[in-house]
């Protein structure tokens, strides 16, 4: 996902910031739930959130992650439709809540912002299509490797040496990869044997990104 705030001019950025209200969410707090009534759009200022839904068996499926500068809930704000996913704070989050009417008015007056939102929607559709193809064509090890690469690039923190640490549980990784926790546990055992990763409590260290990328196919 791209940085919406960063794509705006300084003047347009200040206009948007003035149109909303800052809200704080604690780690683990639900920002909104799937099927909630439509509301405004959120612009994340600090922290990361995950967007998730439930599959036919009621298991959580994580659809994606958003971080500082990203838009959340913009489709519901634009179309006045119920929320299509549950959004949860992965850590303490500061967000700008922009009422739907103000958000639509902003996009009408700033064409560049409207084009950016369109590009973002297209990108999400492409990612969703790619994930569906992965479920049909890749084994769990490859899917776990891909999600770890994405997470290391998006929310990874420097570890020892060249390692990149990702704050993620095996349950979350299973929800990201569309697999059971048991299957993810076995996949991580394979990746540990290959020297790609090292698992720790609520964290996974990517030790060799190049080797992980080779296994992600």
Residue pairs with C-beta under 8 A, 6 or more apart in sequence:
1 64
1 65
1 66
1 67
1 70
1 120
1 123
1 124
2 70
2 116
2 119
2 120
2 123
3 68
3 69
3 70
4 43
4 69
4 70
4 71
4 113
4 116
4 117
4 120
5 13
5 16
5 43
5 45
5 68
5 69
6 69
7 112
7 113
7 116
8 16
8 110
8 112
8 113
9 112
12 110
12 112
12 113
15 106
15 110
16 43
16 96
16 98
16 106
16 113
17 96
19 98
19 99
19 102
19 103
19 105
19 106
20 40
20 43
20 96
20 97
20 98
20 99
20 102
21 96
21 97
22 45
22 94
22 95
22 96
22 97
23 42
23 94
23 95
23 96
23 97
24 92
24 93
24 94
24 95
25 31
25 47
25 49
25 89
25 92
25 93
25 95
26 89
26 92
27 89
27 90
27 91
27 92
28 88
28 89
29 88
29 89
29 93
30 86
30 87
30 88
30 89
31 42
31 49
31 72
31 87
31 88
31 89
31 93
31 95
32 39
32 73
32 83
32 86
32 87
33 83
33 86
34 53
34 54
34 82
34 83
34 84
34 85
34 86
35 82
35 83
36 82
36 83
37 82
37 83
38 76
38 77
38 79
38 80
38 81
38 82
38 83
38 100
39 73
39 76
39 77
39 83
39 97
39 100
40 73
40 77
40 97
40 98
40 99
40 100
40 102
40 103
41 71
41 72
41 73
41 74
41 76
41 77
41 78
41 97
41 98
41 100
41 103
42 71
42 72
42 73
42 87
42 95
42 96
42 97
42 98
43 69
43 70
43 71
43 72
43 95
43 96
43 98
44 66
44 67
44 68
44 69
44 70
44 71
44 72
44 93
44 94
44 95
44 96
45 68
45 69
45 94
45 95
45 96
46 68
46 92
46 93
46 94
47 67
47 68
47 89
47 90
47 91
47 92
47 93
47 94
48 65
48 66
48 67
48 68
48 89
48 90
48 91
48 93
48 154
48 155
49 65
49 66
49 67
49 72
49 87
49 88
49 89
49 90
49 93
50 62
50 64
50 65
50 87
50 88
50 90
50 172
51 62
51 63
51 64
51 65
51 66
51 72
51 85
51 86
51 87
52 60
52 61
52 62
52 63
52 85
52 86
52 87
52 88
52 175
53 60
53 61
53 63
53 84
53 85
53 86
54 60
54 61
55 61
59 175
60 175
61 175
61 178
62 172
62 175
62 176
63 85
63 128
64 124
64 127
65 90
65 151
65 154
65 155
66 72
67 154
67 155
71 117
71 120
72 87
72 95
73 83
73 87
74 103
74 117
74 120
75 81
75 84
75 121
76 82
76 83
76 84
77 98
77 100
77 103
77 104
78 100
78 103
78 104
78 107
78 117
80 100
90 155
90 167
98 106
106 113
107 113
107 114
107 117
108 114
131 178
134 142
134 143
134 146
134 178
135 143
135 178
138 146
138 217
140 177
140 179
140 183
140 184
140 186
140 187
141 187
141 190
141 191
141 215
142 215
142 216
142 217
143 177
143 178
143 179
143 187
144 173
144 177
144 179
144 184
144 187
144 188
144 191
145 187
145 191
145 196
145 212
145 213
145 215
145 216
146 177
146 216
147 173
147 176
147 177
148 166
148 173
148 191
148 197
148 204
148 206
148 212
149 206
149 209
149 212
149 213
149 216
151 166
151 168
151 176
152 164
152 166
152 206
152 209
155 166
155 167
156 164
156 165
156 166
156 206
157 164
157 165
157 166
157 167
158 164
158 165
159 165
159 205
160 205
162 207
163 198
163 205
163 206
163 207
164 205
164 206
164 209
165 200
165 203
165 204
165 205
165 206
166 203
166 204
166 205
166 206
167 202
167 203
168 176
168 202
168 203
168 204
169 202
170 181
170 184
170 185
170 188
170 199
171 181
173 184
173 188
173 204
174 180
174 181
174 183
174 184
177 184
177 187
179 187
188 197
188 199
188 204
190 215
191 197
191 212
191 215
192 198
192 199
194 211
194 215
195 207
195 208
195 211
196 206
196 207
196 208
196 211
196 212
196 215
197 204
197 205
197 206
197 207
197 212
198 204
198 205
198 207
199 205
206 212
